Amino acid sequence: MKAIVCMTPEKGIGYQNSIPWKSKKELAYFKEKTIGKGNNAVVMGYNTFKSIGFRPLQNRRNYIMTHSPDTKSHYHGSDVVFESSLYNILLLNFIFDEVYVIGGESIYELFQPYFKEIYVTEIQTQCITNTHFLVDLSNFHKKLLKKEKDENGVQLDFYQYEKKDAEDFL
């Protein structure tokens, strides 16, 4: 299982259920990674799904973690599955090429023990955040993939973190 996140140097990822910055370059990177070869899934919390307007991310199967799977009444579509079982989500690795956890804060924490890889974009901006990426990265090898400036002149540092130990999680 993988995770992908964009965060500030202070590990901020959101403010009042939205992303407090705009970066087309970072969004394009996110889209490219999570679509992959076309057989990928993304896992998000209900609030993250709400923050994107209850719209599924195209060309990916969208799994929404919720304590109340009956919340699906807000959305009717074939690319969205509402799930309350962590174990059912862990089985997705046998169905899809790649499964990415995409947020929010509590969903990253829930799946933290299962991450083999984490793609982190550090956006060098100062902004108010009230949700954070609290995953402990000390058990991962950090590799810089690239550094670029986005269309607003903001520095983006793209990293890949790989689990240090050889445990074979789902």
HELIX and SHEET records of a PDB file:
HELIX    1   1 LYS A   24  ILE A   35  1                                  12    
HELIX    2   2 TYR A   46  SER A   51  1                                   6    
HELIX    3   3 PRO A   69  HIS A   74  5                                   6    
HELIX    4   4 LEU A   86  LEU A   90  1                                   5    
HELIX    5   5 LEU A   91  PHE A   94  5                                   4    
HELIX    6   6 GLU A  105  PHE A  111  1                                   7    
HELIX    7   7 GLN A  112  TYR A  114  5                                   3    
HELIX    8   8 LEU A  137  ASN A  139  5                                   3    
SHEET    1   A 8 VAL A  80  GLU A  83  0                                        
SHEET    2   A 8 ARG A  61  MET A  65  1                                        
SHEET    3   A 8 ASN A  40  GLY A  45  1                                        
SHEET    4   A 8 GLU A  98  GLY A 103  1                                        
SHEET    5   A 8 LYS A   2  MET A   7  1                                        
SHEET    6   A 8 GLU A 117  ILE A 123  1                                        
SHEET    7   A 8 GLN A 155  LYS A 163 -1                                        
SHEET    8   A 8 PHE A 140  LYS A 149 -1                                        
SHEET    1   B 2 GLY A  12  GLY A  14  0                                        
SHEET    2   B 2 THR A 131  HIS A 132 -1                                        
END                                                                             
